[in-house]
Amino acid sequence: MNHEVEITLLADYDSVELAIIDLTGTTKSQLKKYSFSKSFLSKDAHTRMLLKIPIDLMNYLKISPLYTGDKKPKILGETDHILALSKPAKIHSHPHCYSDTENLLSGFYALGIQQYLALNLDRYDRGLLYRLDYETSGLILYAKTKEAYESIRTKYSDSALEKVYRAVVPAGVPQGEHEHYIRPTGSRGSKMTEAQRDGEKVNIKVKEIKSHSKYSLIEVKLKQGKRHQIRAQLSILGFPIVGDPLYGGDSHDRLLLHCFEYSIEYKHSISTFKDEETGELEDFLLSSHE
């Protein structure tokens, strides 16, 4: 639903476009995403003029306090500089507009930690140190201070010492280290596919944790952390993740991929965080054995 808010101007502007930009803090390029005509935007805007503005535009770069995910995120732990959270499957890591309410950052209000959303007000991802796909559950780290955010993000490959995920795949996946070259394909690069050496080199290390009947629960250590890297590499190996139709995985009501552990170095100190709530993966494995 495209909600609008009515605004009465309290000053004169040379154009409606300038009035909207001043009121919302948006940009000309963002305005092009809305169905305003050029003639309307170029009109003089006078005091007491009534404007109807889409709520997403009026709240540009703001995060809704309404959280509509099926499951509430959890706080797993924190240091003076980093907050560790558990993201449920089937919510976004951050919104793309104000009306996006199925996202982790709107969940900050439900958790009573909305004060941390004051970081990086010019970015929808605020202090997130990385993102997880909509379908992926598990650990997400959030910088509590601007200093920590900038330090970790600018040298992320050096700061993120360990990135460990868990997934359910068909039994028999080859263990050990695997190197591939991948590149984006499809609409807006929505899928990663195997490439020749002109693609991006990526590496994962696979270890089987347990196996029942047709499926295995595996640990995947991630080296680079590229878009869809684990999903793509396991598919290339011929063992796509259960619940991942994009990469050929068996059908399930969610993607059985979970961010399990991260180790981050900051100010010469190493902090390790875990999200050990892998029950949905374990339950599927047991049910497949029955």
N, C-alpha and C positions, 0 to 999 in steps of 0.2 A: 504494500500500500504506500502511495506516494504522499505522505503527510506534508502539509504546508503550515507555515506560521505567518501571521499578519503583522507587519511592522509599519508604524507611523513615523515618518521622517521628522526629525527635530531640527534639521538644518537643510540648506540648499546645496545641491551638487550640480556640477556641469553635465552629468549624465547619470542615468540609472545604474549603468555599469560601475561607475566610480562609487556610487552610494553603496551598492552591494559589496564591493571589495572592501570598503571602509568598515562596514558593519560586521562582516563575516571573517575578515582576514584571509579570504581566499585569493586566488590568482586568476589572471585572465585565461590561462590554459584550463584551470578547473571549471571556470564558468562555461566553457565550450561543451562540457559534458551534460549540460542542462538545456532544456528546450526553449530558451529565451531567443526571441527574434532579434536580429541586428537593429531593426528600427526601434524596438522596445528598449534595448540597452543604450541606444544613443540619445534617447529622449532626455530633456531637462528633468531634473529631480528637484522638487521644491518642498519647502517645509509643509508638514501636515499631509504630504502625499502618502497614500497607503500602498504598500508593496506586499505581495504574497511570495514568500521565499520557501523553497523546499527545505524541510527540516534537516536533511543531510548537509545542505549548503550552509544553513544558518549555524550549524554546529560543526563546521569544518575543523577537522583534526581533534575534535572532542570525542571522548569515549563514553558511551552510554552507561549509566549506573544500573540499567536493567540487564540481568543475566538470564538467558533462557535455555542454557544447556541442560540436558537431561540429568547430568551428574555434576555436583559441585566440585571445583578444584580443591586441592588441599595444600597446606603449607607443610613441607617436609623438614625444613631446617633453615638456618641462616647464619651468616657471619656478620661482621660490622659492614661488609661491603656487598654481599651477595645473598639473594633470597632464592631458596630452592622450592619449587612447586611441582605438584603432580597434576598434569593436564589429562583430563578424560579424553577418550576417543570421541570423534565426531564433534569437536569444536575447533574453531580456528585459534591460532596462537595470538592473533591480534585482529582488530576490526579493519575494514577497508573504508568504512563510512560510519556515521553515527548510528544508523539503523541496523547495523550488524551487531546483534546482541548475543550470538552464540560464539563467544570468544573468551579466552583466558583472562584478558585484561578487564573486561566487564565483570568477570568473577572476582576481581580485587575488591569490589564494593561488597559483595556477599561475604567476603572473608574479613572485611574491616581493615584492609590495608591500602585503601585508595590514595593515601598520602604519597605513595611511591609513584603514582601516575603523574606527578608534577615534574618528572624527569623528561627531558627531550620533548617539549610540548609541540615541536614542529614535526614530529614523526608519529605515525600511528603505532609503531612497534615500541615506542617509549624506551624502556631500559632492557628489553629482551636481548640476551647475549647470543641467542640463536632461536630458530623457529622449528616447530614440528609440523608435519603435514596434518591436515584436517582429520584424517582417519587414524593417525598415530597417537598412542597414549604415552604417558610417562613423564620423565623428568625434564623440566625446563628451568633454566637459571636466569635470574633477573638482577641487573645491577641496581643497587640501592643508592649509589652516588654517581654523579657525573664523572668524577675522576676515575672510578672503577670501570665505568662503561667505556670511556674513551681509551683507557689503557689496555683493557682486555680486547676490545673490538679491533683496535688498530693493529694489534699483533696477535690475532686470534689463533693462528696456526701454531704459534709458540706457547700461548697461554693455555690452550686446551690440550692437556697432556694425555688424557684418556677419554675415549668416547665409546661406550659399550651399550649395545642394544640386544634385545631378545626377540625372537621371531619363531613362528611355527611354519615349517615347510614340509614337503614330502620327504619321507625317510630316505636316507642314503646320500645326503648332500656331502660332497667332498670337503673334508676338513683341511685346515691350514690356510696359507695366504693365497689370495687371488688378485691378479692385476688385470684390468681391462682398460680399454679406451671407449669413452661414451660421448655422445653429443645429443643435443635436443632435437626433437622432431615433432611433427604434428602441429595442430593449431596453437599458436603462441608458445611453442616449445613445451607443450604439456607433458611430453613423454621423453624419457632418455632411452637411446638405443645404442647398440654396439657400433663402434666406429673403427676405422683404421687409425693409424698413428697421427692423423690430423685431428683426432678428437682429444678429449681431456683424459689424462691418465689418472686412474683411481684404484685404490687398494682396500681390500677388507681381509680380515682374518676370521675364519669360521671355526667354531668348536661346538660339537654336539653335547648337550646337557643331559637329555634323556630322550628315549624313543619308545613309542607305543604303536604297534600295528603299522599303519600307513604313514604316520607323521612323526616328525622330530621337533623338539624344542631346542633351539640353537642359540648360542651367544655369538654376536658379531661385533668385532672391534673395528671401528671406523677410523680411517686415517685422515681423509680430506674433509668429508662432510659436505659433499656436493648435493644438489637437488636430486631427490629420488635415488641417491647412490646405492643404498642397500637394496632397495626394491629392484633396481635395474640390474645390479651385479648378480643377485641371486637368480633372477630370471635368465640372464645370459648363461649361468651355470646349469640351467634346466630345472631349478628348484624354486619357483616363484612362491612368494609368501601367500599363505591361506588368506582369503578375503581380499585379494588384490587382482581384480579382473583386468585392470589396465595392463598388467604385466603377465597375464595368463595364469593367475593363481586360482585354486579351487574356491568355489563359492562359500561365503560365510557372511554373517550380518555385520562384520567389521573387519578391518585389516588387523591381522594378528602380529603387529609390530609394536614394540614397547621400548622407549628410551629408559635404560636401566641404571646407568652410572656415568658420571662425568667427574674428571679431576681437573681443577683449574688452578693455575699458578698466578698469584697476584702479590706484589710487594715481597717477593722472595719467600712466600708462604704457599703451600699447596693445600687446597681444600678438596675433599672428595665427598660427593653427594650421591645418594642412591634412591631410586624409587622401586622398591621390591614388591609392589602390588601387581604381580603378574598372574593373578588368579584366573582371569579370563582366558589367558593362553593355556594355563595348566588344565583348566576345566575342559577346554576343547580337546586337548591331548588325551585326557582320560575318557571322555565320551566317545572318541574315535576308536578306542580300544574295546568298547563294550559290544 
